Amino acid sequence: MTPLIAAAVLLAAVTHASWNAIAHGIKDQLIAFTLVGGGGALCALALLPFAALPHAGAWPYLLSSVLLHLVYQFLLMRSFRLGDFGQVYPVARGIAPLAVTVLAAVFVHERPDAWQTAGVLVASAGLAGVALWGMRGRRPNWPALGAAVGTGLSIAAYTVVDGVGVRGSGTSLGYICWLLILQGVVIPVLALALRRGELLPALRPVAARGLLGGALSLTAYGLVLWAQTRADLAPVAALRETSIIAGAAIATVFFKERFGRPRLVAAAVVVGGIGLMLHTS
């Protein structure tokens, strides 16, 4: 985990929180994810001539990841529809780093050293603090929280699958392009089947925002996949989920949710965890 890799993943965290905020800000979640998925697929198609074809051994992982990403998107749509951004987004992202640490140890035999383990635990504690602050003073919205937890587990699953797949693909760019193309057409096709003549009128008012979200989605996950070819999965996952801090800031500025001192403390804890993960670099 070098400073360059860390910077790339932190940039991915900000862009990821941004496209999630765009998706949440569009009230019709089917329309939002149609545009984000379609926009990501269009960007990937534009980059495809410049990308090598992934090696044959990577395709089972890539196709499995497409299915896991679709599960993730449907659960994320449900959590956004049922709950507030400042509540469900931190929960969905906050449980992923520890789950990735366990899955990577079991299936990829990556066991982080003492400093990385401490960094993941400290950063996860800070992320949990942000998530709990997002639920302060409210009665738990159990359906929304259940969808958010399911979203977090699906994140952990596709993170490990993609970590293995992209390393064997020979091309980070080719892997992300095919991933977004294959997954990106599913929700638009579903929306077309469900809405038919009503789809285009619903898309027009929010098309620019949604397509921007798709471009940010490609950028965010492309940076993460590149980082996964150069560092262990657990610290990359923990760094990526600092998107929670960016999400909390976005929720404060655009959705008028208070940031508060507890979130500042939690953010400082996350920064301390990042410092521990970078100790051995």
N, C-alpha and C positions, 0 to 999 in steps of 0.2 A: 504494500500500500504506500505508494510514493505521493508526494504533494501534487504531482500532475494528475494522477488517477483520482485522488481525493477531490481536486478542483473540478474535474469532469463530472464526477458523481454528484457533487454539490450543485453544479449547474443543472444537471438532470433533475435534481430534487425541486429546484425552483420552477423549471419548465413543466414538470409533472403537476405540481400544485396549481400552476396557472391553467393548464388545460382542464383539470378537474373543476376548478372554479368556473370556467367558461361553461362546462357541461352542466354544472349545478345551476348556473344562472339562467339557463334556458328551461322554462317551466315544463315543457313537454319533453320528457326524458327520451322517448323513442326518437323524436326529431333530433335531440342533442347528440345522441350516440350514432344516429345515421350520418350526421354531418362529420362528427369526429372520426368515425371509422372510415367513411368515404374519403374525407380529406387526407387521412393518413395513407390510404391506399393510393390515392392520386399522386401524392408526393413520392411514395415508394416506386410507383410506375415510372415517374420522371427520372429517378435515380438508378433504375434497374439496368439501363445500358452501360452504366459505369461500374457495375458490381459483378463479381464472379459468381458462378453458380455454386451453391454450397455442395460440399462433398456428399456422396451417397449415404454415408453413415450418419449424417446429421439429420436426414429427412424424417426418420421416425420421431426424433425429439421435436423437430419443428412442427410436425403435424399434431403431435400430442399437445404442444404448447398452444396451437391454434384453438383446440378444444378447451384447454384450461383458461385461455384468455377470454373465450366467449362466456364461460361460466362466470369468470370475474366480472365481465361487463354487465351481464344480466343482474348479478348480485349488487353491483355498484349502482346500477340504475334503480334497483329496488330500494337500496338504502338512501339514495338521494331523494327518491320520491316520498319516503316515509319520514325522514329525519332532517334536522338542520345540518348544514355543511360543517359548522364548528364542532358538532357532536359526532357525526358518523365518520367523517374523513380521518380524524386522529385515531379512532378505534380501528378502522379498517387498515390503516398503515402501521399503527403502533405494534400490533401483535406479530407482524411479519418477520422482523429481524431475529427474534428468538426462535421462531418456527423454522426459519431458514438455517440457523445455526445447528439445530437438531437434525434437520433433514440432510444438510450437507455432511454432517458427521456420519450419519447412518449410511447414506447412499453414495456419497462421493468420497468418503474417507478423508474429509478435510477437517482437521481438528486444530482450531486456532490456538496460538500460543497464549501464554498467560496475559500479556499486554493486550492482545486483540480480544481475548475473552472478557477481560475487565472493561475494555472500551465498549464492547457490544452491550454488556450488562448495564454500564453507567448510562450509555446513550438510550437504551431501552427504558431505563428508569425515568429519564427526562421526557421521553416520548409519552410514557404512561401518564406522567404528570400533566402534559398538555391535554391528553385525552380526558382525564378526570376533570380538569378545569372546564373543558367543553361541556361537561354534564352537570356542572354545579347548579344547585338550587332548583333542579328540575326533577319531575317524576321520570324514571327511566322509561324510554320508549322501546319496549322489548322487541317488537317486530323489526324496528330500524336497527337496533343494536345486534340482533341476530343476523340480519343481512350484512351488517358491517363486519361481524366476526367471520362469517362465511367468506366475505370478500378478502379479509386478511389472510385466511388459510389458503385461498386460491392464489393469492399473490405469492405466498411462500412456495406453493407447488410449482407454479410456472417459473419462478426464479431459479429453482434448482434444475428443472428440466432444461431451461434455456442456457443455464450456465454450462451444463454438459454439452448441449447441442452446439452452441456457438464455438466452443473450444475445438470441436471436431469438424466444424464446417469449413475451416480455412478462409472464411471471409465474414467479418462482422457485418459489413454493409449488405452483402448478399443475403445473409440470414435475416436481418431486420426487414429488408425489402420484401422478401417472400412471406415473412410472418405477417406483416401488415397488409399485404395484398390479399392473402388467403383469408385472414380473419376480417378484413375491412369490408368485404363484399356481403357478408352474411346479414348483418343488421339492416343495411339499406335494402336488400332483397326482401327481408321480412317486413320492413316498413312499407315497401311497395305493395306487397301482398295484402297487408292489413288495411292500408289507407287508400290505395288506388288513386282515384281522382283527387283526393284531398291532400295528397302528399306534397306536391309542388307548391300550392299556395301556403302550406304550413312551413315549408323550408325557406321561402324567399326572405321573410323578415329577419331571420337569424343566420342566413347562409354564411355571411362573412365571418361572424364570430365562430361558428361551428367549424368552418374550414381552417381557420387559424388554430383552433383547438387540435385538429388533426395534424397540422404541421408541428405543433409543439409536442404532441404525443410521439411522433416519429423521432424528433430530436431527443426527447427525454429518454426513451427506451434504447435508442441507438447508442447513446453515451454509456448507458448502463451495460449493455452487451459488450461494448468495447472494453470497459473496465473489467468485466468478468473474465476476459481472456488474459488479463494481466495481474489479477489479484484474487484472493480467496473470496468465496461467495458470501460468507457471514459478514465480514466488515463492509463489503460493498453494499449489502442489503441494509445494514444499519445506517450507513451514510446516506443512502438513497432516501430512507424514511425521515430524514431531516426535512423532507417536504412538508411534514406536519407543522414545523415552525413557520415555513413560508405560507402554508395554508391558513394557519392561525392569523398571520399578519394580513393576508388577503381577506379573511372573514371579518377582521376588524375594519379595514379600509372600505371594502365594497359592500359587505353585508351588515355593517354596523354592529358587530359583536365585539364586546369589550375584550381587550388583550389582557390587561391586568398584571399585577406584580407576580402572582404565581406562575404565569406563563413566562415571564422574564427569567424567573429562577429556573424553571424547567429548561428554557433555552440555554442558560448557562451550564446546566448539567450536561446537556447534549454536547455542547462545545467541549466540555471536559472529556467526555467519552471519545470524541473525535481525536483529541490530543493523545489519549492513550492508544488508540488504534494506529496512530502515526508514529508511535514511539520507536518502533523497530526499523523504520525506514531510514 
